[in-house]
Amino acid sequence: MRQVVIYPGEDGYWVAECPSLPGCISQGKTREEATQNVKEAIQGYIAPLQEDGLPNPVVQPGASAATELARGEGPSSSGSPRQSICKP
Protein backbone atom coordinates (compact mmCIF):
# COMPACT_ATOMS: atom_id res chain seq x y z
CA MET A 1 0.00 0.00 0.00
CA ARG A 2 1.09 3.56 -0.65
CA GLN A 3 0.39 6.63 1.41
CA VAL A 4 -2.02 9.05 -0.22
CA VAL A 5 -2.63 12.58 1.03
CA ILE A 6 -6.13 13.91 0.37
CA TYR A 7 -7.08 17.54 0.97
CA PRO A 8 -9.61 20.09 -0.28
CA GLY A 9 -8.35 22.13 -3.23
CA GLU A 10 -8.93 25.81 -3.80
CA ASP A 11 -11.53 25.15 -6.51
CA GLY A 12 -13.85 23.06 -4.30
CA TYR A 13 -12.50 19.74 -5.59
CA TRP A 14 -10.62 17.22 -3.44
CA VAL A 15 -6.95 16.73 -4.33
CA ALA A 16 -5.19 13.37 -3.83
CA GLU A 17 -1.40 12.97 -4.02
CA CYS A 18 0.87 9.94 -3.66
CA PRO A 19 4.13 11.28 -2.17
CA SER A 20 6.15 8.14 -3.00
CA LEU A 21 5.37 8.58 -6.73
CA PRO A 22 6.57 12.04 -7.83
CA GLY A 23 3.93 13.82 -9.90
CA CYS A 24 1.23 11.24 -9.13
CA ILE A 25 -1.72 13.49 -8.31
CA SER A 26 -5.43 13.46 -9.06
CA GLN A 27 -8.65 15.12 -7.95
CA GLY A 28 -12.38 14.54 -7.67
CA LYS A 29 -15.61 16.30 -6.80
CA THR A 30 -15.85 14.18 -3.63
CA ARG A 31 -13.30 12.59 -1.32
CA GLU A 32 -14.37 9.17 -2.58
CA GLU A 33 -13.97 10.20 -6.23
CA ALA A 34 -10.51 11.65 -5.54
CA THR A 35 -9.51 8.41 -3.78
CA GLN A 36 -10.71 6.30 -6.71
CA ASN A 37 -9.00 8.59 -9.23
CA VAL A 38 -5.66 8.49 -7.41
CA LYS A 39 -5.85 4.67 -7.25
CA GLU A 40 -6.15 4.68 -11.04
CA ALA A 41 -3.29 7.20 -11.29
CA ILE A 42 -1.09 4.97 -9.12
CA GLN A 43 -1.85 1.97 -11.33
CA GLY A 44 -1.14 4.07 -14.43
CA TYR A 45 2.18 5.17 -12.92
CA ILE A 46 3.36 1.70 -11.90
CA ALA A 47 2.15 -0.39 -14.89
CA PRO A 48 4.62 1.04 -17.45
CA LEU A 49 7.49 0.61 -14.98
CA GLN A 50 6.58 -3.06 -14.58
CA GLU A 51 6.17 -3.52 -18.35
CA ASP A 52 9.65 -2.09 -18.92
CA GLY A 53 11.19 -4.14 -16.11
CA LEU A 54 12.03 -1.03 -14.10
CA PRO A 55 11.84 -0.95 -10.29
CA ASN A 56 8.86 0.62 -8.55
CA PRO A 57 9.62 3.56 -6.28
CA VAL A 58 10.04 2.34 -2.71
CA VAL A 59 7.01 2.43 -0.45
CA GLN A 60 7.79 4.37 2.72
CA PRO A 61 7.65 2.28 5.93
CA GLY A 62 4.37 2.73 7.76
CA ALA A 63 2.55 3.97 4.64
CA SER A 64 -0.53 1.82 5.01
CA ALA A 65 -3.40 4.27 4.77
CA ALA A 66 -4.53 7.41 3.04
CA THR A 67 -4.40 10.54 5.11
CA GLU A 68 -6.94 13.25 4.53
CA LEU A 69 -5.93 16.72 5.60
CA ALA A 70 -8.63 19.29 6.06
CA ARG A 71 -6.90 22.64 5.46
CA GLY A 72 -9.43 25.12 6.71
CA GLU A 73 -11.47 26.19 3.68
CA GLY A 74 -12.94 23.73 1.20
CA PRO A 75 -15.39 20.84 1.14
CA SER A 76 -14.56 20.02 4.77
CA SER A 77 -13.36 22.34 7.48
CA SER A 78 -13.31 19.95 10.42
CA GLY A 79 -9.56 20.46 10.84
CA SER A 80 -9.07 16.86 11.96
CA PRO A 81 -7.19 14.33 9.80
CA ARG A 82 -9.11 11.22 8.76
CA GLN A 83 -7.72 7.85 7.67
CA SER A 84 -8.96 5.69 4.82
CA ILE A 85 -7.38 2.66 3.14
CA CYS A 86 -5.97 3.20 -0.35
CA LYS A 87 -4.64 0.17 -2.19
CA PRO A 88 -3.47 0.57 -5.79
C-alpha positions in Angstrom: 0.0 0.0 0.0 1.1 3.6 -0.7 0.4 6.6 1.4 -2.0 9.0 -0.2 -2.6 12.6 1.0 -6.1 13.9 0.4 -7.1 17.5 1.0 -9.6 20.1 -0.3 -8.4 22.1 -3.2 -8.9 25.8 -3.8 -11.5 25.1 -6.5 -13.8 23.1 -4.3 -12.5 19.7 -5.6 -10.6 17.2 -3.4 -7.0 16.7 -4.3 -5.2 13.4 -3.8 -1.4 13.0 -4.0 0.9 9.9 -3.7 4.1 11.3 -2.2 6.1 8.1 -3.0 5.4 8.6 -6.7 6.6 12.0 -7.8 3.9 13.8 -9.9 1.2 11.2 -9.1 -1.7 13.5 -8.3 -5.4 13.5 -9.1 -8.6 15.1 -7.9 -12.4 14.5 -7.7 -15.6 16.3 -6.8 -15.9 14.2 -3.6 -13.3 12.6 -1.3 -14.4 9.2 -2.6 -14.0 10.2 -6.2 -10.5 11.6 -5.5 -9.5 8.4 -3.8 -10.7 6.3 -6.7 -9.0 8.6 -9.2 -5.7 8.5 -7.4 -5.9 4.7 -7.2 -6.1 4.7 -11.0 -3.3 7.2 -11.3 -1.1 5.0 -9.1 -1.9 2.0 -11.3 -1.1 4.1 -14.4 2.2 5.2 -12.9 3.4 1.7 -11.9 2.1 -0.4 -14.9 4.6 1.0 -17.4 7.5 0.6 -15.0 6.6 -3.1 -14.6 6.2 -3.5 -18.3 9.7 -2.1 -18.9 11.2 -4.1 -16.1 12.0 -1.0 -14.1 11.8 -0.9 -10.3 8.9 0.6 -8.5 9.6 3.6 -6.3 10.0 2.3 -2.7 7.0 2.4 -0.4 7.8 4.4 2.7 7.7 2.3 5.9 4.4 2.7 7.8 2.5 4.0 4.6 -0.5 1.8 5.0 -3.4 4.3 4.8 -4.5 7.4 3.0 -4.4 10.5 5.1 -6.9 13.3 4.5 -5.9 16.7 5.6 -8.6 19.3 6.1 -6.9 22.6 5.5 -9.4 25.1 6.7 -11.5 26.2 3.7 -12.9 23.7 1.2 -15.4 20.8 1.1 -14.6 20.0 4.8 -13.4 22.3 7.5 -13.3 20.0 10.4 -9.6 20.5 10.8 -9.1 16.9 12.0 -7.2 14.3 9.8 -9.1 11.2 8.8 -7.7 7.9 7.7 -9.0 5.7 4.8 -7.4 2.7 3.1 -6.0 3.2 -0.3 -4.6 0.2 -2.2 -3.5 0.6 -5.8 
